[in-house]
Amino acid sequence: MRRSMTRITHEIIEKNSGVNDLVLLGILRRGMSLAVMLQENIARFEEKSVPIGSIDISLYRDDLTELSDLPTEGTSHIPCNLTGKTVVLVDDVIYSGRTVRAAIEAVFHYGRPRSIQLAVLIDRGHRELPIRPDYVGKNIPTSHTEMVSVMTNQYDGKTGVCLYQL
């Protein structure tokens, strides 16, 4: 995981010719832990601090009625005005693309960034929407009967990726 996050960090820096006007937004929950890793790597490699925040997508999901009858206000933390910035959304696993679609919609609620990029640790395929990450730690082809679980120190007390058969 550490090597993948280091590689993603270097790719972000290279693609954006540095980190000026860059903002990291972790998609809650484990995307936030990964965004912190990216921020720490950027500080180590570029000797610059980039703003970091979190985005709660619960109000923007297209399956709200399946999850809850009464959605509540999210707990997003946006560190600065996003207008004109390059926003890097960070998530642990991309599957159907619906979480990312909701995150993009949430970002536009807070401003109009110059661009939105997507960094994911695991791409397991099976997209239902035309969404492709800009930065991928590892492609893990899966079946619909499998589940990918990313563990981070913050939530699980350890780091790792597991593949489970449902």
C-alpha positions in Angstrom: 0.0 0.0 0.0 2.8 2.4 0.9 4.6 1.9 -2.4 1.3 2.4 -4.4 0.6 5.6 -2.5 4.1 6.8 -3.1 3.8 6.1 -6.8 0.4 7.9 -7.0 1.9 10.9 -5.2 4.7 11.2 -7.8 2.2 10.8 -10.6 0.0 13.6 -9.1 3.0 15.9 -8.8 4.2 15.2 -12.3 0.8 15.5 -14.0 0.2 18.9 -12.3 3.7 20.2 -12.7 4.0 20.6 -9.0 1.3 21.1 -6.3 0.3 24.8 -6.8 -3.5 25.2 -6.5 -3.9 21.5 -5.6 -6.5 20.4 -3.0 -6.9 16.9 -1.8 -10.4 15.7 -0.8 -10.8 12.3 0.7 -14.1 10.6 0.1 -15.3 9.5 3.6 -14.3 7.2 5.2 -11.2 5.4 4.1 -10.5 7.8 1.2 -9.7 10.4 3.9 -7.0 8.1 5.4 -5.4 7.7 1.9 -5.6 11.5 1.3 -3.6 12.0 4.5 -1.0 9.6 3.2 -0.8 11.6 -0.1 -0.6 14.9 1.8 2.3 13.6 3.9 4.1 12.3 0.8 3.7 15.6 -1.0 5.1 17.5 2.0 8.1 15.1 2.1 8.8 15.2 -1.7 7.8 18.8 -2.5 8.4 20.5 0.9 5.0 22.1 0.5 1.7 21.6 2.4 -1.4 21.2 0.3 -4.9 21.7 1.7 -6.8 18.6 2.6 -10.4 18.0 3.3 -13.1 15.4 3.3 -16.2 15.0 1.3 -19.4 13.3 2.5 -21.4 12.0 -0.4 -24.4 10.7 1.5 -26.7 13.5 0.2 -25.6 13.1 -3.4 -26.0 9.3 -3.8 -28.5 8.0 -6.4 -29.6 5.2 -4.1 -30.8 7.4 -1.2 -34.2 5.9 -0.9 -32.6 2.5 -0.6 -30.3 3.7 2.2 -32.5 5.9 4.3 -35.8 7.7 4.1 -34.4 10.9 5.7 -30.9 11.8 4.5 -29.0 14.1 6.8 -26.6 16.9 6.2 -23.2 15.5 5.5 -20.0 16.0 7.4 -17.8 17.4 4.7 -14.8 19.5 5.6 -13.7 21.7 2.7 -10.4 23.5 3.6 -10.6 26.3 1.1 -12.5 27.8 -1.8 -12.4 25.2 -4.5 -13.0 27.6 -7.4 -10.1 27.6 -9.8 -8.3 24.8 -8.0 -7.3 21.3 -9.1 -9.2 19.0 -6.8 -7.9 15.4 -6.4 -10.7 13.2 -5.1 -9.2 10.2 -3.2 -11.0 6.9 -2.6 -10.0 3.4 -1.5 -11.8 1.3 -4.1 -13.6 2.2 -7.4 -16.3 -0.3 -8.5 -19.4 0.9 -10.3 -18.4 4.6 -10.4 -21.5 5.8 -8.5 -19.6 6.9 -5.4 -17.3 9.1 -7.6 -20.3 10.5 -9.5 -21.8 11.6 -6.1 -18.5 13.0 -5.0 -18.2 15.1 -8.1 -21.7 16.5 -7.6 -20.8 17.3 -4.0 -17.6 19.1 -5.1 -19.6 21.4 -7.3 -21.8 22.3 -4.3 -18.7 23.9 -2.8 -17.3 25.7 -5.9 -16.2 25.3 -9.5 -12.8 23.8 -9.6 -10.6 24.2 -12.7 -10.4 20.4 -12.8 -11.2 17.3 -10.8 -8.9 14.3 -10.8 -9.5 10.9 -9.2 -7.0 8.8 -7.2 -7.9 5.3 -6.1 -5.9 2.7 -4.3 -7.8 -0.2 -6.0 -9.7 -0.4 -9.3 -11.7 -3.6 -9.4 -13.5 -2.9 -12.7 -17.3 -3.4 -13.3 -18.0 0.3 -14.0 -21.7 1.3 -14.5 -20.8 4.9 -15.4 -18.2 6.3 -17.7 -15.7 7.2 -15.0 -12.0 6.4 -15.1 -9.5 7.2 -12.4 -6.5 9.3 -13.2 -4.3 7.5 -10.7 -4.6 3.8 -9.7 -2.5 2.0 -7.1 -3.5 -1.5 -8.3 -5.9 -3.0 -10.7 -7.6 -6.1 -9.2 -10.0 -7.8 -11.6 -12.8 -9.2 -9.5 -16.1 -10.9 -10.0 -19.4 -9.6 -8.7 -19.3 -12.2 -6.0 -16.1 -10.8 -4.5 -15.5 -7.9 -2.3 -12.4 -5.8 -1.8 -11.7 -4.4 1.6 -9.1 -1.7 2.3 -7.8 -1.4 5.8 -6.2 1.7 7.2 -4.6 2.4 10.6 -7.1 5.1 11.4 -10.1 2.8 11.2 -8.7 -0.8 11.4 -5.5 -0.5 13.3 -3.6 -1.9 10.4 -3.1 -1.3 6.7 -3.7 -3.8 3.9 -6.1 -4.9 1.2 -8.1 -8.1 1.3 -10.2 -9.9 -1.3 -13.2 -11.8 0.0 -15.6 -14.3 -1.7 -19.2 -13.4 -0.8 
